[in-house]
Amino acid sequence: MPRFARLLAFAIPLASSAIGARADVVISSGQTQNVACSNGACVPTAPKAVLNVDDLQTMLASGNVRITTLGVGVQAKDIHVKSTFRWSTSYTLSLDAYHSIVMDAPILSTASSSGLSLTTNDGAADGLLVFGTKGNITFGDFASTLVINGISYQLVTSSFDALVQNINENPAGNYALAASLEAGSQRPGVKSPIKVLKGRLEGLGNQIEGFSIDARNANHGIGMIATSYGTISDLHLTGTITVHKGDGPEGLLVATNYGSIFGSSATVSINGGAYAEVGGLVGESMGGSIGYSSATGSLNAGYACY
């Protein structure tokens, strides 16, 4: 049986520059200008506004803060985080954008029971939550709260095993990585650690590192998730898959995708089965969608490489 090998490099990129030039509320190290803050509410006074990260951190030290793109007679479009900031109090930061929220720098909450609320499309219809290559969100405590567009997420902070257990116990739940996780090797002969996802898995720009699986006989799908009907966003995964025998679909993130994958990536090496459908990010997509995502690495399979 001939085998097919391929160096993999596919991408549907979304850099922050793809959003284009526009009137934003920018959170950066620049001097605060064209922003009015009162009682924890910050609004633009001109379409191009800047809120200094030190000023923001000072406000978060003593209360909740809500930043919007709508001021009196002023409508900015996006909220753009360009500089790192953190807070260590149990207050909530809310970002409410007419269009998109773009994360080009890390945000870190180290306090127990802090909160973050992100709202896109508060007036528009095609806005996105976007993480640039340097952007991510981390929480120091799983008791903190995360709400994205009105949906509450359960934060996973402790381990990859905890993520697997949570999803397998409640596949329809909504989960978010509170930090990057180390997966570690799966035992030889095991199936995909996560059987099915029906809810949401939000990576927040974080990474699951070192996922590997060595399947002795795989006539079923092999990947971190066997089957997804849900939504996976802003998650980056590195790892390897080795299949000694079998023809099930193989992809590092999802074996069979019926759902949607957005803003995610895989760095992967797969040595697939004899008749397997193999992909870097997804083995096979059955009517599902993949957008603004990428995969790099190498694939080796007996039947097909995607």
N, C-alpha and C positions, 0 to 999 in steps of 0.2 A: 504494500500500500504506500503510494507516494505521500510525502508530507510537505506541507507548505509553511514556509517561515516568512515573517514579515516584521520589519521594524515599524513600529506604530507611532504615528504622530498625527492625530486629527484634533482639530480645535474649532469650536464656534465661540470666538473670544468676545468678551465684553469688558473692555477697559473703561475706566471712568471717563476717558477722553471721548469715548463713543457717545456719551450723553450729549456732547456738543457744548458750545459756548452758550451760557444762559444767565439769567439773573438768579443768584442763589443766596441762601443764608449759609455762610461759610463759618465753620468752627475751626479755628486755627490759632497759631501763635502770633498772628498779627494783632494790631491794636483794634479794640472794639470800635466799630463805627457803624452808623445807620441802624443801630439796634437799641430799642428801648425796653428795659427790664423793670418790672414793678411787681412786688409780691410773688416772685417766682415765675412770672410769665414774661417771656421775651418775644418781641415781635419786631419785624423789620420796619424801618421808617423810610426806606428807599429800596428799590428792587435788588440792588447789590449791597449786601450787608455782611458784616464780620462780627463774630462774637469770640473774644479772646478766651483760650482754654483756662487760663488762670482765673479770669473773672467767673467762668462757669464753675470751676472747682470751688471757688469761694462761696458761691450761692448754694451749691450742693452740700456744703458743710453745715448748713443751717436750715435747709428745707427742700421741699420738692421744687423741681424746675421743669417748666414746659416751654419748648421752643417751637414756634410755628412760622410758616411762610406767609401768613396773612396778617397784615397790619392795617391801620386806619388808612383806607384809600390806596393801599400798597399790596400787590400780590407778587411775591417772589415765587420761583418755580420749585427748586430742589433744596434739600439740606445736604451739605457736603462737609463731611468730617475730614479735615486735612492734617490735623495734629493730634498726637496722643493725649489723652486725659484719663484721669481716674478719680474715683471717690470712695471714701471709706466710712460712709455713714449709711444709715438705713432709710435713706430718702430715695425717691423715684425721679428718674429723668424721663421725660416724654419728648419725643421728636415727632412732629406732625407736619408732613410735607404735602403741598398741593400735588406734586408729581412724584419724584423719586427721592430716596435717601441713599447717598453714596458714601461708603466707608473706605477711605484711603489711608487710615491710620488706626492703630489699636485703641479700643476702649476697654477699661478694666474697672470692675467693681469688686472691692475686697471686703465689703461689709456683709454681715449676716442680715438677711431680710431686706436687702436693697431691692430696687425695682427699675425696670427699663421697659418703656412702651414705645413702639415704632409704628407709625402710621404713614402709608403711602396712598397716593390717589385720593387725597382729600379735596376733590374737585376735578381732578383729571381722570383719565381712564387707562393710560398705558404706562404708568410709573412703575418703578421697580425698587426693590431693596438690593443694592449692588455692593459687593465686597471687592475692592481692588486687591492687588497682589500683596499689599502690606496691611490690609485692613482685616480686623477680626474683633470679636467681642468675647471677653472672658469674665466669669463670675467666680468669686472665691468661696461661695457657699450655695448649696443646692436649695436652701430655703429662700433664696432670692426669687423674685418674680420676673417673668418675661412675657410680654404680650405683643404680638405682631398682627396688625390689622384686625384687632379685636379677638384674636385667638390666643388662648393661654397655653404656654408650653411647660412641660416638666423638664427641669434642668438635670442633666447627667454630668456629675463632676468626678465621681470616684474612680471608675474603671470601665474598660471595654466590656468586661463580663457583666457589669451592672446594666449597660446599655442593651446588651443581648437579652438579659433576663427581663428587663422592663418591656421591650417590644414583644418578645414571645408570650409574655403574660397578658399583654393588652395591645394587640397589633393595630388597633384603631386609635391609639393614643397619639398625642402630639409631643415630640421630644426634641430637645435642643442640646447640643454639646456646649457645656459651660467652659470647656478648655479642650486643648488637644489631648488625645489619648494614645497610649501605646497598646496595640492589640496583642502582640505576641503570637507565637505559632499555635495553630490548632492541632489537635491530636491526629495522627495518621488515620485515614479511613473514615473520618467524621463527615457529616453532611454540612451544608451551609449553616453557620451558627444561628442566623435569623431566618426563620421559616417563611414568614410573610409579613409585609408591611401594608397596612390599609390606611394609616393616618399620615402624619407628617414627621419628617426627620430634618431638622434645621441645623446645619453645621456651624453657622455664624462665622464662617471663614476659617474655622479650625480644622485640624487634621487628625485622622486616625492613621497611625504609623505602624509599619511592620506587620500588616495582616498577611498571614500565609496559611495555605491549606494544602495538604497532601492527601489526595483522594485515591484509594486503591481501586475502587470499582464505582464509577460515577455515571449511572444511567439516568440520573436526576440532575437538576440544575446545580451548578457550583458557583458560589460567589459569597460575599459577605451577607447578602440577602438573597434567598432563593427566588422569591417572587414578590414583586412590588406592584400594588394597585394604588399606592399612595403618592405623596409628594416628597421629593428629596431635594434640598436646596443648600447651596453654599458649603459643601462638604468636600474635603480633599482627602484622598486615600492613597496609601502606598503599600505595595506588597507583591506576593507571588502566588500562583496556583500551579500545582502539578497534578495531572490526572494520568494514572497508569493505565486505566482501561475504562471505556465508557464513551457515550456519545451525547450526553446531556449538554445543554447550553452552558457556557462558561464566561463570566465577566467578573472583574474584581469587585465592583460595587453591587451589581444586580445580575443574576443569571437570566431571569425573564422579567421584562418590564411591561406592565400594562398601564403604569401611571405616568408621572412627569418627573423629570430630573432637570434641575436648573442651576447654573452657576457652580458646577461641581467638576472635579477632575480626578484622574487616576494616573499614578506612575506605577507601571506594572510589568511583570514578566510572567507569561503564561505558557506552559507546555501542555497542550490540550490533548483530548482523547482522539481516537481514530476518526470518528465521524462527527466531531463536535462543532457546533457553531460557537465561535470564540470572538469576543470583543474585549477591548481594554477596559472600558467602563461598564458595558452591558453586553451580555452574551447574545440575547435576542430581544427585540422590541416588538410586542404584539399590539400594535395600535397605540402604544405609549408615545410620549414626546420627550425629546432631549434638546435643551436649548442652552446656549452660552456656556458650553462645557467642553472639556478636552481630555485626551488620553495620550500618554507618551510611554514608550517602552518597547517591548518585543513580544510577538506572538508566534507560537509554533503549534500547528494543528494538522490533523490528517485530512480534514475535509475542506474547511474554509476558515479564512481569517478576515475579521471585520474591524 
